[in-house]
Amino acid sequence: MQQHLTVNDKLALVVAAEKKFKAQSAKAQEKLAEAEALLSKLTKAERERLAKLAAQEEDADQANSQAAARALVWDFRSRRNCNQICT
């Protein structure tokens, strides 16, 4: 059974979505303000240490992604070769 929405139904959905978005945005702004306040209290050395840690995490994520991609390519090639040989 297909449900048809009226203009008022669609408008109500838009209003509800807008309300949800505004609440999420306000929460994100609060968290950003908290983070900025914390960062402003850090010393230069602490900021540099955190930046270095963030860079190390990013490098590790990149390495993991590349390893996963290589594994998928290897798996794909292995299956393709098997299909060529086995069939």
N, CA, C and O atoms as a Tinker XYZ file with bonds, in Angstrom:
   348  protein
     1  N      0.847000   -1.171000    0.000000    73     2
     2  CA     0.000000    0.000000    0.000000    64     1     3
     3  C      0.898000    1.241000    0.000000    63     2     4     5
     4  O      1.811000    1.366000    0.817000    81     3
     5  N      0.620000    2.142000   -0.924000    73     3     6
     6  CA     1.431000    3.338000   -1.056000    64     5     7
     7  C      0.822000    4.470000   -0.237000    63     6     8     9
     8  O     -0.387000    4.704000   -0.274000    81     7
     9  N      1.671000    5.160000    0.494000    73     7    10
    10  CA     1.199000    6.250000    1.344000    64     9    11
    11  C      1.477000    7.576000    0.639000    63    10    12    13
    12  O      2.590000    7.834000    0.180000    81    11
    13  N      0.444000    8.406000    0.564000    73    11    14
    14  CA     0.584000    9.718000   -0.055000    64    13    15
    15  C      0.606000   10.772000    1.038000    63    14    16    17
    16  O     -0.281000   10.824000    1.890000    81    15
    17  N      1.627000   11.604000    1.000000    73    15    18
    18  CA     1.746000   12.655000    1.990000    64    17    19
    19  C      1.169000   13.954000    1.428000    63    18    20    21
    20  O      1.388000   14.305000    0.268000    81    19
    21  N      0.438000   14.641000    2.269000    73    19    22
    22  CA    -0.094000   15.935000    1.866000    64    21    23
    23  C      0.991000   16.983000    2.047000    63    22    24    25
    24  O      2.038000   16.712000    2.636000    81    23
    25  N      0.737000   18.164000    1.544000    73    23    26
    26  CA     1.679000   19.266000    1.707000    64    25    27
    27  C      1.892000   19.548000    3.190000    63    26    28    29
    28  O      3.014000   19.808000    3.623000    81    27
    29  N      0.815000   19.496000    3.964000    73    27    30
    30  CA     0.933000   19.736000    5.405000    64    29    31
    31  C      1.770000   18.658000    6.084000    63    30    32    33
    32  O      2.546000   18.952000    6.994000    81    31
    33  N      1.616000   17.412000    5.643000    73    31    34
    34  CA     2.438000   16.323000    6.196000    64    33    35
    35  C      3.918000   16.559000    5.899000    63    34    36    37
    36  O      4.774000   16.404000    6.769000    81    35
    37  N      4.197000   16.936000    4.655000    73    35    38
    38  CA     5.576000   17.188000    4.262000    64    37    39
    39  C      6.143000   18.382000    5.020000    63    38    40    41
    40  O      7.299000   18.355000    5.444000    81    39
    41  N      5.353000   19.413000    5.191000    73    39    42
    42  CA     5.790000   20.587000    5.930000    64    41    43
    43  C      6.097000   20.226000    7.385000    63    42    44    45
    44  O      7.075000   20.707000    7.958000    81    43
    45  N      5.261000   19.385000    7.971000    73    43    46
    46  CA     5.490000   18.958000    9.348000    64    45    47
    47  C      6.798000   18.176000    9.453000    63    46    48    49
    48  O      7.533000   18.325000   10.430000    81    47
    49  N      7.092000   17.350000    8.458000    73    47    50
    50  CA     8.349000   16.603000    8.449000    64    49    51
    51  C      9.550000   17.547000    8.342000    63    50    52    53
    52  O     10.571000   17.351000    9.001000    81    51
    53  N      9.408000   18.563000    7.509000    73    51    54
    54  CA    10.486000   19.541000    7.344000    64    53    55
    55  C     10.703000   20.317000    8.638000    63    54    56    57
    56  O     11.844000   20.538000    9.045000    81    55
    57  N      9.626000   20.727000    9.279000    73    55    58
    58  CA     9.730000   21.476000   10.535000    64    57    59
    59  C     10.389000   20.617000   11.613000    63    58    60    61
    60  O     11.228000   21.102000   12.371000    81    59
    61  N     10.009000   19.345000   11.678000    73    59    62
    62  CA    10.603000   18.444000   12.671000    64    61    63
    63  C     12.091000   18.237000   12.387000    63    62    64    65
    64  O     12.908000   18.224000   13.307000    81    63
    65  N     12.436000   18.076000   11.106000    73    63    66
    66  CA    13.841000   17.890000   10.738000    64    65    67
    67  C     14.644000   19.145000   11.061000    63    66    68    69
    68  O     15.776000   19.056000   11.536000    81    67
    69  N     14.064000   20.304000   10.806000    73    67    70
    70  CA    14.752000   21.564000   11.111000    64    69    71
    71  C     14.995000   21.710000   12.610000    63    70    72    73
    72  O     16.063000   22.147000   13.036000    81    71
    73  N     13.996000   21.341000   13.400000    73    71    74
    74  CA    14.132000   21.415000   14.856000    64    73    75
    75  C     15.249000   20.492000   15.330000    63    74    76    77
    76  O     16.061000   20.872000   16.174000    81    75
    77  N     15.286000   19.269000   14.780000    73    75    78
    78  CA    16.321000   18.303000   15.149000    64    77    79
    79  C     17.701000   18.833000   14.749000    63    78    80    81
    80  O     18.659000   18.734000   15.515000    81    79
    81  N     17.790000   19.397000   13.536000    73    79    82
    82  CA    19.059000   19.940000   13.062000    64    81    83
    83  C     19.536000   21.083000   13.955000    63    82    84    85
    84  O     20.715000   21.152000   14.303000    81    83
    85  N     18.634000   21.966000   14.320000    73    83    86
    86  CA    19.013000   23.099000   15.175000    64    85    87
    87  C     19.504000   22.618000   16.541000    63    86    88    89
    88  O     20.455000   23.175000   17.090000    81    87
    89  N     18.862000   21.590000   17.088000    73    87    90
    90  CA    19.295000   21.049000   18.380000    64    89    91
    91  C     20.686000   20.426000   18.251000    63    90    92    93
    92  O     21.540000   20.628000   19.114000    81    91
    93  N     20.911000   19.669000   17.173000    73    91    94
    94  CA    22.227000   19.050000   16.954000    64    93    95
    95  C     23.293000   20.126000   16.745000    63    94    96    97
    96  O     24.412000   20.007000   17.243000    81    95
    97  N     22.942000   21.158000   16.017000    73    95    98
    98  CA    23.877000   22.242000   15.762000    64    97    99
    99  C     24.243000   22.961000   17.055000    63    98   100   101
   100  O     25.410000   23.281000   17.279000    81    99
   101  N     23.258000   23.213000   17.902000    73    99   102
   102  CA    23.518000   23.883000   19.177000    64   101   103
   103  C     24.435000   23.033000   20.050000    63   102   104   105
   104  O     25.352000   23.548000   20.690000    81   103
   105  N     24.178000   21.723000   20.069000    73   103   106
   106  CA    25.020000   20.824000   20.862000    64   105   107
   107  C     26.454000   20.809000   20.330000    63   106   108   109
   108  O     27.409000   20.814000   21.106000    81   107
   109  N     26.597000   20.791000   19.020000    73   107   110
   110  CA    27.927000   20.800000   18.410000    64   109   111
   111  C     28.650000   22.110000   18.723000    63   110   112   113
   112  O     29.852000   22.106000   18.987000    81   111
   113  N     27.934000   23.217000   18.697000    73   111   114
   114  CA    28.542000   24.507000   19.014000    64   113   115
   115  C     29.011000   24.544000   20.468000    63   114   116   117
   116  O     30.069000   25.097000   20.768000    81   115
   117  N     28.228000   23.957000   21.364000    73   115   118
   118  CA    28.614000   23.890000   22.772000    64   117   119
   119  C     29.898000   23.066000   22.941000    63   118   120   121
   120  O     30.816000   23.467000   23.656000    81   119
   121  N     29.943000   21.915000   22.273000    73   119   122
   122  CA    31.129000   21.055000   22.370000    64   121   123
   123  C     32.355000   21.745000   21.775000    63   122   124   125
   124  O     33.462000   21.618000   22.296000    81   123
   125  N     32.147000   22.475000   20.680000    73   123   126
   126  CA    33.249000   23.206000   20.079000    64   125   127
   127  C     33.770000   24.273000   21.033000    63   126   128   129
   128  O     34.981000   24.441000   21.179000    81   127
   129  N     32.870000   24.986000   21.677000    73   127   130
   130  CA    33.283000   26.016000   22.637000    64   129   131
   131  C     34.059000   25.397000   23.793000    63   130   132   133
   132  O     35.058000   25.955000   24.246000    81   131
   133  N     33.595000   24.235000   24.271000    73   131   134
   134  CA    34.314000   23.538000   25.348000    64   133   135
   135  C     35.716000   23.135000   24.898000    63   134   136   137
   136  O     36.685000   23.306000   25.638000    81   135
   137  N     35.817000   22.602000   23.690000    73   135   138
   138  CA    37.110000   22.169000   23.170000    64   137   139
   139  C     38.049000   23.361000   22.995000    63   138   140   141
   140  O     39.233000   23.279000   23.321000    81   139
   141  N     37.516000   24.464000   22.480000    73   139   142
   142  CA    38.349000   25.653000   22.300000    64   141   143
   143  C     38.828000   26.189000   23.645000    63   142   144   145
   144  O     39.964000   26.649000   23.768000    81   143
   145  N     37.961000   26.128000   24.649000    73   143   146
   146  CA    38.353000   26.584000   25.986000    64   145   147
   147  C     39.473000   25.707000   26.544000    63   146   148   149
   148  O     40.421000   26.213000   27.144000    81   147
   149  N     39.364000   24.403000   26.349000    73   147   150
   150  CA    40.418000   23.489000   26.813000    64   149   151
   151  C     41.730000   23.747000   26.070000    63   150   152   153
   152  O     42.800000   23.807000   26.675000    81   151
   153  N     41.625000   23.898000   24.757000    73   151   154
   154  CA    42.839000   24.132000   23.969000    64   153   155
   155  C     43.529000   25.430000   24.361000    63   154   156   157
   156  O     44.757000   25.506000   24.370000    81   155
   157  N     42.749000   26.441000   24.683000    73   155   158
   158  CA    43.353000   27.730000   25.040000    64   157   159
   159  C     44.132000   27.658000   26.352000    63   158   160   161
   160  O     44.991000   28.498000   26.619000    81   159
   161  N     43.827000   26.651000   27.167000    73   159   162
   162  CA    44.518000   26.489000   28.451000    64   161   163
   163  C     45.812000   25.692000   28.329000    63   162   164   165
   164  O     46.618000   25.665000   29.259000    81   163
   165  N     46.013000   25.041000   27.176000    73   163   166
   166  CA    47.201000   24.220000   27.001000    64   165   167
   167  C     48.435000   25.079000   26.737000    63   166   168   169
   168  O     48.357000   26.160000   26.153000    81   167
   169  N     49.553000   24.570000   27.178000    73   167   170
   170  CA    50.811000   25.240000   26.865000    64   169   171
   171  C     51.196000   24.895000   25.429000    63   170   172   173
   172  O     50.620000   23.996000   24.817000    81   171
   173  N     52.169000   25.618000   24.907000    73   171   174
   174  CA    52.640000   25.361000   23.549000    64   173   175
   175  C     53.154000   23.931000   23.425000    63   174   176   177
   176  O     52.886000   23.258000   22.429000    81   175
   177  N     53.879000   23.474000   24.414000    73   175   178
   178  CA    54.432000   22.114000   24.391000    64   177   179
   179  C     53.315000   21.070000   24.382000    63   178   180   181
   180  O     53.399000   20.064000   23.676000    81   179
   181  N     52.273000   21.318000   25.169000    73   179   182
   182  CA    51.142000   20.380000   25.204000    64   181   183
   183  C     50.409000   20.358000   23.857000    63   182   184   185
   184  O     50.015000   19.293000   23.381000    81   183
   185  N     50.227000   21.537000   23.244000    73   183   186
   186  CA    49.576000   21.596000   21.936000    64   185   187
   187  C     50.400000   20.843000   20.897000    63   186   188   189
   188  O     49.852000   20.113000   20.071000    81   187
   189  N     51.717000   21.024000   20.944000    73   187   190
   190  CA    52.594000   20.320000   19.997000    64   189   191
   191  C     52.535000   18.813000   20.206000    63   190   192   193
   192  O     52.518000   18.048000   19.242000    81   191
   193  N     52.505000   18.385000   21.475000    73   191   194
   194  CA    52.425000   16.959000   21.780000    64   193   195
   195  C     51.116000   16.373000   21.261000    63   194   196   197
   196  O     51.105000   15.288000   20.678000    81   195
   197  N     50.005000   17.096000   21.475000    73   195   198
   198  CA    48.710000   16.619000   20.986000    64   197   199
   199  C     48.666000   16.598000   19.465000    63   198   200   201
   200  O     48.097000   15.678000   18.877000    81   199
   201  N     49.253000   17.586000   18.827000    73   199   202
   202  CA    49.297000   17.609000   17.364000    64   201   203
   203  C     50.083000   16.416000   16.833000    63   202   204   205
   204  O     49.702000   15.799000   15.839000    81   203
   205  N     51.189000   16.098000   17.513000    73   203   206
   206  CA    52.007000   14.952000   17.113000    64   205   207
   207  C     51.225000   13.644000   17.278000    63   206   208   209
   208  O     51.274000   12.771000   16.412000    81   207
   209  N     50.510000   13.520000   18.389000    73   207   210
   210  CA    49.685000   12.318000   18.606000    64   209   211
   211  C     48.604000   12.188000   17.543000    63   210   212   213
   212  O     48.354000   11.098000   17.030000    81   211
   213  N     47.963000   13.311000   17.215000    73   211   214
   214  CA    46.920000   13.289000   16.192000    64   213   215
   215  C     47.498000   12.876000   14.842000    63   214   216   217
   216  O     46.878000   12.107000   14.107000    81   215
   217  N     48.675000   13.380000   14.519000    73   215   218
   218  CA    49.332000   13.011000   13.264000    64   217   219
   219  C     49.681000   11.527000   13.252000    63   218   220   221
   220  O     49.525000   10.864000   12.227000    81   219
   221  N     50.150000   11.000000   14.380000    73   219   222
   222  CA    50.477000    9.569000   14.465000    64   221   223
   223  C     49.218000    8.711000   14.278000    63   222   224   225
   224  O     49.256000    7.686000   13.598000    81   223
   225  N     48.112000    9.138000   14.883000    73   223   226
   226  CA    46.856000    8.403000   14.712000    64   225   227
   227  C     46.406000    8.428000   13.261000    63   226   228   229
   228  O     45.947000    7.419000   12.726000    81   227
   229  N     46.539000    9.591000   12.626000    73   227   230
   230  CA    46.163000    9.721000   11.217000    64   229   231
   231  C     47.033000    8.818000   10.344000    63   230   232   233
   232  O     46.534000    8.147000    9.441000    81   231
   233  N     48.338000    8.807000   10.623000    73   231   234
   234  CA    49.246000    7.938000    9.866000    64   233   235
   235  C     48.885000    6.469000   10.049000    63   234   236   237
   236  O     48.921000    5.696000    9.091000    81   235
   237  N     48.538000    6.080000   11.275000    73   235   238
   238  CA    48.157000    4.690000   11.548000    64   237   239
   239  C     46.862000    4.337000   10.818000    63   238   240   241
   240  O     46.743000    3.252000   10.249000    81   239
   241  N     45.893000    5.254000   10.836000    73   239   242
   242  CA    44.635000    5.016000   10.116000    64   241   243
   243  C     44.897000    4.854000    8.625000    63   242   244   245
   244  O     44.332000    3.973000    7.977000    81   243
   245  N     45.760000    5.714000    8.087000    73   243   246
   246  CA    46.095000    5.640000    6.666000    64   245   247
   247  C     46.758000    4.307000    6.340000    63   246   248   249
   248  O     46.425000    3.675000    5.337000    81   247
   249  N     47.686000    3.882000    7.176000    73   247   250
   250  CA    48.378000    2.601000    6.951000    64   249   251
   251  C     47.387000    1.438000    7.015000    63   250   252   253
   252  O     47.461000    0.513000    6.206000    81   251
   253  N     46.467000    1.483000    7.969000    73   251   254
   254  CA    45.463000    0.422000    8.079000    64   253   255
   255  C     44.558000    0.384000    6.855000    63   254   256   257
   256  O     44.225000   -0.690000    6.353000    81   255
   257  N     44.162000    1.562000    6.377000    73   255   258
   258  CA    43.315000    1.627000    5.181000    64   257   259
   259  C     44.040000    1.066000    3.964000    63   258   260   261
   260  O     43.458000    0.330000    3.167000    81   259
   261  N     45.306000    1.418000    3.828000    73   259   262
   262  CA    46.083000    0.918000    2.697000    64   261   263
   263  C     46.264000   -0.591000    2.775000    63   262   264   265
   264  O     46.200000   -1.280000    1.757000    81   263
   265  N     46.488000   -1.107000    3.978000    73   263   266
   266  CA    46.637000   -2.556000    4.143000    64   265   267
   267  C     45.334000   -3.273000    3.805000    63   266   268   269
   268  O     45.347000   -4.325000    3.166000    81   267
   269  N     44.217000   -2.705000    4.233000    73   267   270
   270  CA    42.922000   -3.310000    3.930000    64   269   271
   271  C     42.659000   -3.294000    2.424000    63   270   272   273
   272  O     42.138000   -4.261000    1.868000    81   271
   273  N     43.021000   -2.196000    1.776000    73   271   274
   274  CA    42.833000   -2.105000    0.326000    64   273   275
   275  C     43.695000   -3.126000   -0.399000    63   274   276   277
   276  O     43.236000   -3.770000   -1.343000    81   275
   277  N     44.952000   -3.278000    0.038000    73   275   278
   278  CA    45.836000   -4.279000   -0.583000    64   277   279
   279  C     45.269000   -5.686000   -0.393000    63   278   280   281
   280  O     45.332000   -6.511000   -1.305000    81   279
   281  N     44.720000   -5.956000    0.784000    73   279   282
   282  CA    44.151000   -7.282000    1.052000    64   281   283
   283  C     42.958000   -7.545000    0.137000    63   282   284   285
   284  O     42.793000   -8.651000   -0.378000    81   283
   285  N     42.130000   -6.521000   -0.061000    73   283   286
   286  CA    40.981000   -6.694000   -0.949000    64   285   287
   287  C     41.414000   -6.934000   -2.384000    63   286   288   289
   288  O     40.843000   -7.779000   -3.074000    81   287
   289  N     42.420000   -6.197000   -2.840000    73   287   290
   290  CA    42.922000   -6.380000   -4.202000    64   289   291
   291  C     43.504000   -7.771000   -4.351000    63   290   292   293
   292  O     43.243000   -8.451000   -5.343000    81   291
   293  N     44.291000   -8.202000   -3.373000    73   291   294
   294  CA    44.877000   -9.538000   -3.426000    64   293   295
   295  C     43.783000  -10.600000   -3.469000    63   294   296   297
   296  O     43.856000  -11.545000   -4.255000    81   295
   297  N     42.759000  -10.437000   -2.609000    73   295   298
   298  CA    41.658000  -11.394000   -2.568000    64   297   299
   299  C     40.932000  -11.426000   -3.907000    63   298   300   301
   300  O     40.601000  -12.498000   -4.414000    81   299
   301  N     40.686000  -10.253000   -4.476000    73   299   302
   302  CA    39.992000  -10.183000   -5.765000    64   301   303
   303  C     40.804000  -10.875000   -6.850000    63   302   304   305
   304  O     40.266000  -11.654000   -7.638000    81   303
   305  N     42.112000  -10.586000   -6.887000    73   303   306
   306  CA    42.965000  -11.206000   -7.905000    64   305   307
   307  C     43.052000  -12.711000   -7.715000    63   306   308   309
   308  O     43.053000  -13.462000   -8.690000    81   307
   309  N     43.124000  -13.153000   -6.472000    73   307   310
   310  CA    43.194000  -14.589000   -6.195000    64   309   311
   311  C     41.936000  -15.283000   -6.669000    63   310   312   313
   312  O     42.001000  -16.353000   -7.274000    81   311
   313  N     40.789000  -14.679000   -6.395000    73   311   314
   314  CA    39.526000  -15.293000   -6.835000    64   313   315
   315  C     39.407000  -15.286000   -8.340000    63   314   316   317
   316  O     38.932000  -16.257000   -8.928000    81   315
   317  N     39.837000  -14.192000   -8.984000    73   315   318
   318  CA    39.764000  -14.105000  -10.440000    64   317   319
   319  C     40.671000  -15.154000  -11.052000    63   318   320   321
   320  O     40.276000  -15.834000  -11.999000    81   319
   321  N     41.884000  -15.298000  -10.527000    73   319   322
   322  CA    42.814000  -16.319000  -11.054000    64   321   323
   323  C     42.252000  -17.714000  -10.846000    63   322   324   325
   324  O     42.364000  -18.565000  -11.729000    81   323
   325  N     41.652000  -17.956000   -9.693000    73   323   326
   326  CA    41.062000  -19.272000   -9.428000    64   325   327
   327  C     39.921000  -19.547000  -10.404000    63   326   328   329
   328  O     39.794000  -20.659000  -10.916000    81   327
   329  N     39.102000  -18.552000  -10.656000    73   327   330
   330  CA    38.001000  -18.738000  -11.593000    64   329   331
   331  C     38.507000  -19.040000  -12.987000    63   330   332   333
   332  O     37.888000  -19.821000  -13.710000    81   331
   333  N     39.625000  -18.434000  -13.384000    73   331   334
   334  CA    40.183000  -18.689000  -14.702000    64   333   335
   335  C     40.786000  -20.087000  -14.773000    63   334   336   337
   336  O     40.675000  -20.774000  -15.788000    81   335
   337  N     41.423000  -20.496000  -13.683000    73   335   338
   338  CA    42.114000  -21.784000  -13.670000    64   337   339
   339  C     41.132000  -22.923000  -13.340000    63   338   340   341
   340  O     41.170000  -23.992000  -13.950000    81   339
   341  N     40.265000  -22.666000  -12.372000    73   339   342
   342  CA    39.402000  -23.735000  -11.855000    64   341   343
   343  C     38.218000  -24.041000  -12.767000    63   342   344   345
   344  O     37.623000  -25.112000  -12.651000    81   343
   345  N     37.862000  -23.129000  -13.668000    73   343   346
   346  CA    36.681000  -23.387000  -14.510000    64   345   347
   347  C     37.061000  -23.701000  -15.921000    63   346   348
   348  O     36.189000  -23.942000  -16.756000    81   347
